[in-house]
């Protein structure tokens, strides 16, 4: 066959420093990593490991756990040892948990420069401990917990204040010779968030962790994150992403992966191309698309399946996909790699597509 062509991307990736995060990397030429955060009590080791396993199965690359108490800090060694993906400890307020997380074997520690009191005095010690253990750091600035000293600036220039807070903290680490950190400047407003990351990317070459914080429930959060990440990723900005949803974290991972796939920043997996339907449709397109999506949900092979409501764009799209159906007159023409292989009655469309998709997936896995 013909050699696979590299899919087009919209901009070259901005060159960034590469940092080690346990068994993986962020920045440089490392693939853009998808992150999420557990919602279990971290002190409940079994529940947390169970959720991490679910996230890992969904394709999550790096997982973060909250460490609000000593019990949570005490759980970190077991979680870090048993997780199959790198674990990041999320620390607010308490510098001593930073040391606990580093010693526990966490791959990275997220610190919030806005709310760790007396944190600045401990930077040298943190940097030394992190270097000794091969732990990286994320300087995680968040509009909701911005350093009080930057509040006046924030009123006039929110994005500028987020960036300033991050750069101040970065300078403190740099002064003690520590450079293994990523930065995030999260805001709930995609416009301010994009502005902040653009400016940050001009000001430094540290890897950037993208996030729209408190983005909302699944529908709104997905759109806000996709819009903001899309704008930045299309400019080559962003080395790791976390979609924040008021929804189970596996959903965050699915959305994150789809955003990267949509921009060819990760190989596309299974994909449905279905028409929106219109007055020409000769079949219930919504139902057909849902039934096909449901029937093919276990398929992970990179197959594109077209589900089209009529013969206007139907045959064309169905021909360009690996597999497709163009419906009309109570029948469906089934296409495989551009050839009509069968015309089946409407009530057999779904089962035929499922059978063909499984056959194509098996072929791909074998080759
Ligand atoms: Fe309408 Fe046919 Fe296009 Fe679907 S494929 S949107 S039914 S014209």
Boltz pocket constraint, residues with backbone or C-beta under 6 A from the ligand:
constraints:
  - pocket:
      binder: B
      contacts: [[A, 275], [A, 276], [A, 277], [A, 278], [A, 279], [A, 280], [A, 281], [A, 282], [A, 308], [A, 309], [A, 310], [A, 311], [A, 312], [A, 313], [A, 314]]
      max_distance: 6.0
